[in-house]
Amino acid sequence: MKSSPTLLRTVLVLAALGTSGCTAVQPWERATLSSYPMRPDRDPLAQAMSEHIYYSREASTGGRSVGGSGCGCN
């Protein structure tokens, strides 16, 4: 069978990718992760635009200070 080495190679690559994504954060790395560029709220304008796009597309209620419903009947 010719597909056996290809299948084995694919399984090994997927296993390597699956196990390499999960790592523990070391205590000395936490300062880097808590720095200002890593904060999700560092750009209020981009966050407001992202929320506007999300709630406009989803036509839903709730979230961060967004009221009303998607049907326009409020």
Secondary structure, 3 states (H helix, E strand, C coil): CCHHHHHHHHHHHHHHHHHHCCCCCCHHHHHHHCCHHHCCCCCHHHHHHHHHHHHHHHCCCCCCCCCCCCCCCC
